[in-house]
Amino acid sequence: MQDTLNLQVGSAAIFDMTMTLPAGLLPGGRFDIDPSGSPLPAGVTLTQQGLLAVSGAASGGIAAGVVFAYTEP
């Protein structure tokens, strides 16, 4: 499945990636960054629970080509 996520946030922001899951997938799985894509930019992290966090250390810019992965429980 290929979808584009356009996200604009300020520093110290948290985005819940579980809201992006398509209908029919089982909740409670694990989120990861797929190594086939680009890494997250410095200052941005993704928890296994799907929380995408932007710290004050992140700088402005565009992160293109990041591929998120989700494994159902």
BAFIZA-280227 format. One record per atom (N, C-alpha, C): x, y, z; residue in one letter. Coordinates in nm, 2 decimals. Layout:
@x:X	y:Y	z:Z	type:a
...
***
This chain:
@x:0.08	y:-0.12	z:0.00	type:m
@x:0.00	y:0.00	z:0.00	type:m
@x:0.09	y:0.12	z:0.00	type:m
@x:0.06	y:0.22	z:-0.09	type:q
@x:0.14	y:0.34	z:-0.10	type:q
@x:0.04	y:0.46	z:-0.07	type:q
@x:0.07	y:0.53	z:0.04	type:d
@x:0.00	y:0.65	z:0.07	type:d
@x:0.10	y:0.76	z:0.10	type:d
@x:0.07	y:0.88	z:0.09	type:t
@x:0.16	y:0.99	z:0.12	type:t
@x:0.10	y:1.06	z:0.25	type:t
@x:0.19	y:1.08	z:0.34	type:l
@x:0.16	y:1.15	z:0.46	type:l
@x:0.22	y:1.29	z:0.46	type:l
@x:0.14	y:1.39	z:0.45	type:n
@x:0.20	y:1.53	z:0.46	type:n
@x:0.17	y:1.58	z:0.60	type:n
@x:0.28	y:1.61	z:0.67	type:l
@x:0.26	y:1.65	z:0.81	type:l
@x:0.35	y:1.77	z:0.84	type:l
@x:0.28	y:1.87	z:0.89	type:q
@x:0.35	y:1.99	z:0.93	type:q
@x:0.33	y:2.01	z:1.08	type:q
@x:0.44	y:2.01	z:1.15	type:v
@x:0.43	y:2.03	z:1.30	type:v
@x:0.54	y:2.12	z:1.35	type:v
@x:0.52	y:2.17	z:1.47	type:g
@x:0.62	y:2.25	z:1.53	type:g
@x:0.71	y:2.16	z:1.62	type:g
@x:0.80	y:2.22	z:1.69	type:s
@x:0.89	y:2.14	z:1.78	type:s
@x:0.81	y:2.08	z:1.90	type:s
@x:0.85	y:1.98	z:1.95	type:a
@x:0.79	y:1.91	z:2.07	type:a
@x:0.65	y:1.86	z:2.03	type:a
@x:0.63	y:1.82	z:1.91	type:a
@x:0.50	y:1.77	z:1.86	type:a
@x:0.50	y:1.62	z:1.86	type:a
@x:0.38	y:1.56	z:1.88	type:i
@x:0.36	y:1.42	z:1.88	type:i
@x:0.24	y:1.39	z:1.78	type:i
@x:0.26	y:1.29	z:1.69	type:f
@x:0.16	y:1.25	z:1.60	type:f
@x:0.13	y:1.10	z:1.61	type:f
@x:0.01	y:1.06	z:1.63	type:d
@x:-0.03	y:0.92	z:1.65	type:d
@x:-0.05	y:0.86	z:1.52	type:d
@x:0.05	y:0.77	z:1.48	type:m
@x:0.04	y:0.71	z:1.35	type:m
@x:-0.07	y:0.60	z:1.34	type:m
@x:-0.13	y:0.56	z:1.45	type:t
@x:-0.23	y:0.46	z:1.45	type:t
@x:-0.36	y:0.52	z:1.38	type:t
@x:-0.37	y:0.65	z:1.37	type:m
@x:-0.48	y:0.71	z:1.30	type:m
@x:-0.47	y:0.69	z:1.15	type:m
@x:-0.35	y:0.65	z:1.10	type:t
@x:-0.34	y:0.64	z:0.96	type:t
@x:-0.36	y:0.50	z:0.91	type:t
@x:-0.38	y:0.40	z:1.00	type:l
@x:-0.40	y:0.26	z:0.96	type:l
@x:-0.53	y:0.25	z:0.88	type:l
@x:-0.52	y:0.17	z:0.77	type:p
@x:-0.65	y:0.14	z:0.70	type:p
@x:-0.74	y:0.05	z:0.78	type:p
@x:-0.87	y:0.06	z:0.74	type:a
@x:-0.97	y:-0.03	z:0.81	type:a
@x:-0.93	y:-0.17	z:0.78	type:a
@x:-0.95	y:-0.26	z:0.87	type:g
@x:-0.93	y:-0.40	z:0.85	type:g
@x:-0.80	y:-0.45	z:0.91	type:g
@x:-0.71	y:-0.36	z:0.94	type:l
@x:-0.58	y:-0.40	z:1.01	type:l
@x:-0.61	y:-0.41	z:1.16	type:l
@x:-0.55	y:-0.51	z:1.22	type:l
@x:-0.56	y:-0.53	z:1.36	type:l
@x:-0.48	y:-0.43	z:1.44	type:l
@x:-0.54	y:-0.36	z:1.54	type:p
@x:-0.47	y:-0.26	z:1.62	type:p
@x:-0.38	y:-0.34	z:1.71	type:p
@x:-0.28	y:-0.26	z:1.77	type:g
@x:-0.19	y:-0.32	z:1.87	type:g
@x:-0.06	y:-0.38	z:1.81	type:g
@x:-0.04	y:-0.36	z:1.69	type:g
@x:0.08	y:-0.41	z:1.62	type:g
@x:0.20	y:-0.32	z:1.65	type:g
@x:0.31	y:-0.34	z:1.57	type:r
@x:0.43	y:-0.27	z:1.59	type:r
@x:0.46	y:-0.18	z:1.46	type:r
@x:0.50	y:-0.06	z:1.49	type:f
@x:0.54	y:0.04	z:1.38	type:f
@x:0.69	y:0.04	z:1.37	type:f
@x:0.74	y:0.05	z:1.25	type:d
@x:0.89	y:0.06	z:1.23	type:d
@x:0.91	y:0.15	z:1.11	type:d
@x:1.03	y:0.19	z:1.08	type:i
@x:1.08	y:0.25	z:0.96	type:i
@x:1.13	y:0.15	z:0.87	type:i
@x:1.08	y:0.13	z:0.75	type:d
@x:1.13	y:0.03	z:0.66	type:d
@x:1.26	y:0.07	z:0.60	type:d
@x:1.36	y:-0.02	z:0.61	type:p
@x:1.50	y:0.02	z:0.56	type:p
@x:1.50	y:0.05	z:0.41	type:p
@x:1.40	y:0.01	z:0.34	type:s
@x:1.40	y:0.04	z:0.19	type:s
@x:1.38	y:0.19	z:0.16	type:s
@x:1.34	y:0.26	z:0.26	type:g
@x:1.32	y:0.41	z:0.24	type:g
@x:1.42	y:0.49	z:0.31	type:g
@x:1.40	y:0.62	z:0.31	type:s
@x:1.49	y:0.71	z:0.38	type:s
@x:1.47	y:0.70	z:0.53	type:s
@x:1.57	y:0.74	z:0.61	type:p
@x:1.56	y:0.74	z:0.75	type:p
@x:1.48	y:0.87	z:0.80	type:p
@x:1.43	y:0.86	z:0.92	type:l
@x:1.37	y:0.98	z:0.97	type:l
@x:1.47	y:1.09	z:0.99	type:l
@x:1.44	y:1.22	z:0.98	type:p
@x:1.54	y:1.32	z:1.00	type:p
@x:1.58	y:1.33	z:1.15	type:p
@x:1.69	y:1.39	z:1.17	type:a
@x:1.74	y:1.41	z:1.31	type:a
@x:1.64	y:1.48	z:1.39	type:a
@x:1.62	y:1.43	z:1.51	type:g
@x:1.52	y:1.50	z:1.60	type:g
@x:1.38	y:1.44	z:1.59	type:g
@x:1.36	y:1.35	z:1.50	type:v
@x:1.23	y:1.28	z:1.48	type:v
@x:1.24	y:1.14	z:1.51	type:v
@x:1.15	y:1.08	z:1.60	type:t
@x:1.16	y:0.94	z:1.63	type:t
@x:1.02	y:0.88	z:1.62	type:t
@x:1.02	y:0.75	z:1.60	type:l
@x:0.89	y:0.67	z:1.59	type:l
@x:0.90	y:0.56	z:1.70	type:l
@x:0.80	y:0.55	z:1.79	type:t
@x:0.80	y:0.44	z:1.88	type:t
@x:0.73	y:0.32	z:1.82	type:t
@x:0.75	y:0.21	z:1.88	type:q
@x:0.69	y:0.09	z:1.82	type:q
@x:0.54	y:0.09	z:1.83	type:q
@x:0.49	y:0.18	z:1.92	type:q
@x:0.34	y:0.20	z:1.94	type:q
@x:0.28	y:0.29	z:1.84	type:q
@x:0.37	y:0.36	z:1.76	type:g
@x:0.32	y:0.44	z:1.65	type:g
@x:0.32	y:0.59	z:1.68	type:g
@x:0.39	y:0.63	z:1.78	type:l
@x:0.40	y:0.78	z:1.81	type:l
@x:0.52	y:0.84	z:1.74	type:l
@x:0.49	y:0.93	z:1.65	type:l
@x:0.59	y:1.00	z:1.58	type:l
@x:0.62	y:1.13	z:1.66	type:l
@x:0.74	y:1.14	z:1.71	type:a
@x:0.77	y:1.26	z:1.80	type:a
@x:0.87	y:1.35	z:1.73	type:a
@x:0.85	y:1.48	z:1.74	type:v
@x:0.95	y:1.58	z:1.69	type:v
@x:1.00	y:1.65	z:1.82	type:v
@x:1.13	y:1.64	z:1.84	type:s
@x:1.19	y:1.71	z:1.95	type:s
@x:1.24	y:1.85	z:1.91	type:s
@x:1.28	y:1.92	z:2.01	type:g
@x:1.33	y:2.06	z:1.99	type:g
@x:1.46	y:2.06	z:1.91	type:g
@x:1.52	y:1.94	z:1.90	type:a
@x:1.65	y:1.93	z:1.82	type:a
@x:1.62	y:1.92	z:1.67	type:a
@x:1.50	y:1.90	z:1.63	type:a
@x:1.47	y:1.88	z:1.49	type:a
@x:1.48	y:2.02	z:1.42	type:a
@x:1.53	y:2.02	z:1.30	type:s
@x:1.53	y:2.14	z:1.22	type:s
@x:1.42	y:2.14	z:1.11	type:s
@x:1.39	y:2.25	z:1.06	type:g
@x:1.29	y:2.26	z:0.95	type:g
@x:1.34	y:2.19	z:0.83	type:g
@x:1.25	y:2.14	z:0.75	type:g
@x:1.29	y:2.08	z:0.62	type:g
@x:1.18	y:1.98	z:0.57	type:g
@x:1.22	y:1.91	z:0.47	type:i
@x:1.13	y:1.81	z:0.41	type:i
@x:1.20	y:1.67	z:0.42	type:i
@x:1.12	y:1.58	z:0.47	type:a
@x:1.17	y:1.44	z:0.47	type:a
@x:1.09	y:1.36	z:0.37	type:a
@x:1.16	y:1.33	z:0.26	type:a
@x:1.09	y:1.26	z:0.15	type:a
@x:1.14	y:1.12	z:0.15	type:a
@x:1.06	y:1.02	z:0.11	type:g
@x:1.10	y:0.89	z:0.09	type:g
@x:1.10	y:0.80	z:0.22	type:g
@x:1.05	y:0.85	z:0.33	type:v
@x:1.04	y:0.77	z:0.45	type:v
@x:0.93	y:0.66	z:0.43	type:v
@x:0.96	y:0.54	z:0.46	type:v
@x:0.86	y:0.43	z:0.44	type:v
@x:0.83	y:0.38	z:0.58	type:v
@x:0.71	y:0.39	z:0.62	type:f
@x:0.67	y:0.33	z:0.75	type:f
@x:0.62	y:0.19	z:0.73	type:f
@x:0.64	y:0.11	z:0.83	type:a
@x:0.60	y:-0.03	z:0.83	type:a
@x:0.51	y:-0.06	z:0.95	type:a
@x:0.42	y:-0.15	z:0.93	type:y
@x:0.33	y:-0.19	z:1.05	type:y
@x:0.32	y:-0.34	z:1.04	type:y
@x:0.34	y:-0.40	z:1.16	type:t
@x:0.33	y:-0.55	z:1.17	type:t
@x:0.21	y:-0.57	z:1.26	type:t
@x:0.11	y:-0.65	z:1.21	type:e
@x:0.00	y:-0.68	z:1.30	type:e
@x:0.04	y:-0.77	z:1.41	type:e
@x:-0.04	y:-0.76	z:1.52	type:p
@x:0.00	y:-0.85	z:1.63	type:p
@x:-0.03	y:-1.00	z:1.60	type:p
***
